[in-house]
Amino acid sequence: MRGFMTVLACGVACIAAAADAEDSNADRLCSERPGLTTSACITAPGRLQSETALTDWTLERSDGARVDTILVGDTLIRYGVGGKTELRLGWTPYGFERDRHADGSVERNGRVGDATVGVKTSIVERTGDTGLAMSIIATALLPVGRRPIGVGDWGAAFQLPVTYRASDKVSLQVTPLMAAAVDDDGRGRHALYGSALEIEYSLSEAVKADVSAQMMRDDDPNPTVRGSPALSSVALSWQPSHNMQLDLGTNVGLNQAVPDIEVFAGVSHRF
């Protein structure tokens, strides 16, 4: 009996050691947060991943007016199917906008935001620790929210995320985008297209810094909105475990066609 218990204890210890080794070598989660680009990685089959903006504050000022927008819980859910494809569902459960007009009057609105559904498929897979990966994303916007947090009509977008890992420290990402974006008045659509570029540097195995920029062309019928919005972004992310990431960052408008500043913090978790 004592011999049996010894063998059993050794077996349990070996299984635990193997599980620990497997966990330590497991792929760390690949979040699309933070930054202005989108990574080319695909969620593993059968794995569910959530990426949530715990808070997101945007400030826009023009001609004596000021608009503050706060989004709470803006979430993207990704579910891997088939090895090279993932299904995607996004929703903004709540947003608050405070609009202070040039005459001093203030308007406040708290609303539910819109939802998105989409699919992401890998078209070029990286075979080693370095190299190129590419995927394609098709997204439809469902106008389930209310303005001004919701946009008021349906829309669609296509992205082509490209990630090139040059080394274990440096990664480059480019994300071209073409969209049928909703018009500023909430009725109808127009062309929106452009691209974002990002450089990611690993400060350690768990901490990464991202610097990115985005240039778009917005053909909105409203002449006060139509233009070439340009953004820059700086962000940090920390992965305390293989299945969790925390991030913090800011986007800064480079011209009058975009908000002045955006500050965000979020969490990604893989189940």
Summary of the structure (lengths in Angstrom):
residues: 271
radius of gyration: 21.7
end to end distance: 40.2
largest distance: 87.7
contacts: 849
relative contact order: 0.16
helix: 9%
strand: 57%
